[in-house]
Amino acid sequence: MAKPGQTSESKAATIRSLAALGVARKEIAERLGVSENHVNSSLSRDRAAGRHPREPRAERDDAGEIQFLRLADDGSLLLPAELIRTLGLRSDSPIVVALVAGEIRVVSAAEVARRITLRA
């Protein structure tokens, strides 16, 4: 989420990242405390600059393997090592976590960068 005082370029990068994850423009605006028009303008400028030429595709609704986990008393969530390996992550890997339509999505930062590059 954008922090107060975040530069317009870093806010634009956050908008691009969330859009690449498939987060709706309205939800991006609400999360960042900006107008939906600001989000639209930012993505339009990116499209004009060739960085983000089209809307992200909706992800396939594929539940894949389902695991039931519990939150720790402090609210943290421990992901099983097998799941971490399946995602190609290590303990020090940067990740992006997004709340989309009531779901928590965990994506490697490398995957977000790849998605943004594919749309450029």
Secondary structure, DSSP 8 states (H G I E B T S, - for coil): ---TT--HHHHHHHHHHHHHTT--HHHHHHHHTS-HHHHHHHHHHHHHTTS--S----------S-------TTS-----HHHHHHTT--TT--EEEEEETTEEEEEEHHHHHHHHHHH-
